[in-house]
Amino acid sequence: MIRNIIFDWSGTLVDDLPAVWEATNHVLNQAGIPEMTLERFRAEFCLPFTRFYERYTPHIPLVQLEEWFHGCFRQAQESVRPLPHAREFLEFCRERKVRTFVLSTVHRDHFAVQSERTGFAAFLERPYVEIWDKRKKIHELLAENRLASSETIFIGDMEHDIETARHGGIGSCAVLTGYNSYEQLRAAGPDLVVEHLGELREVLERNAMELRLGNGDAPDATPKHPVVTVGAVIFDEGGRVLMIRTHKWSNLWGIPGGKTRFGESSEAALRREIKEETDLEIEDIRFVLAQDCIHSREFYRDAHFVLLNYTCHCVGPADVRLNDEALEFRWVTPEEAMKMRLNGPTRTLLEAVMGGEEETKSIQQRVGANP
């Protein structure tokens, strides 16, 4: 049974990625190095962060780099916000009398500001901050607080967090809300991968606070039968289509949609899911095709989906308001969409939509293959 949880801070409990990215680009500018795009920064940044600096700014003393970084970050951290589901998860831990700790590289001054602003300080028994290499601290943390390794997990968003948990002999849970991509995290071999802390709470509740380790997927989270989902290519009045990018589909672009509920028609489910994910109302709903999506490596856990795919048009202005499931959205022409990094099922659907009725029939005959 899980009685102790150690949290990473950045990307696990709070979203400081925009601020860290901004401050890092400030450092690179000062060092005469070109700035990084957000996508490249997420792919390149690593812990201990001294390895990152050694790779890109070996000619600059660490003291100077830190001065540049923290000087900029003090201003940029105004943008730092609690991650979705973080507060509810901390409240859940308090209700279950789970002991909670933080093990993070975050500077103690920044942590003081952010933990006070978010109110998270009240939920944490003891923070361990300014830890450049968490692997060198994990055993001390466990010993000082008399934490049984079999009852303890470390939750983080980076490969280094997974390595730290393994080094300490405790369970590891990777969340997709921070710096590393699903591919990076899965390669690190965590015991569990979840989209966010809300999903982890559901897993722990369902399993009576047990974490069955070793397969990299949420325990009992994968049904033993196919799950029916709905999704649609949404057109605006100018003929553009809506593409959204999510953590759980390996940061690839796709379409909005989700699971149908018991007793709910597919069309009703489509309207509800699109409203929840984009705040759009839709009309002119037309069925295109059904796809099997079985054991797709693009999805963040093993699953078998039956995808019911549609087209539709948004009602009124194309004003999208994303919920916390998506990273970003774009309105693009269908031709532009086909040039994007799409997940497999979305590419198949767009090919059918763009190819017309005959192409749809042809695709329907071959979508039984795993995307």
ZIFEN-V972812 format. One line per field, one symbol per residue. phi: phi as a letter, one per 20 degrees, with the letter a starting at -180 (. if undefined). psi: psi as a letter, one per 20 degrees, with the letter a starting at -180 (. if undefined). Layout:
phi: ???
psi: ???
//
This chain:
phi: .edccddfdfnddcedggffffffffffffemdffdfffffffefbdgfffffffdcfedgggffffffffffgefffefcffgmffffffffffelefccccbegfffffffffffenfgfedfbedclefcffedfffffffdlefffdccddbdcggfffffffemdfccddedceefgffffffmffbccfaffffgfffffdlmeceeodmcfgleefebfdeccabeedefenededcdcffdlmeebdfrrfeegndffffffffffffecmeecblfcfdadcecdlfffefbfacddeedcdacfemfeeecfeffdeabbecfgffffeeeefgffffffffffenfffffffgfceffff
psi: poipppqrfpighqnjghghgghghgggghikqqqqrgghghhhprqqihhghhhhliipqhggghggghgghhghihipqqqpigghhhhggghjkppprpoqipqhgggggghghijihiipgpporkogohhiighgggghjlpphijpqpprjqhhgghggghikrqpppqkjcgqrgggghhilrhppqgrhhhgggghghkljqooqiijqppjioqjqqpprqqqopqaijjqqppqpqgilkjrqbqqaaqqqpjpqgghggggghghhikqqqrlpppgrqqpnplpihqirproqoooprqrqqpbqlopoqajhqgrrqorqhhhhiirnqqghgggghggghiagghggghhijjiqp.
//
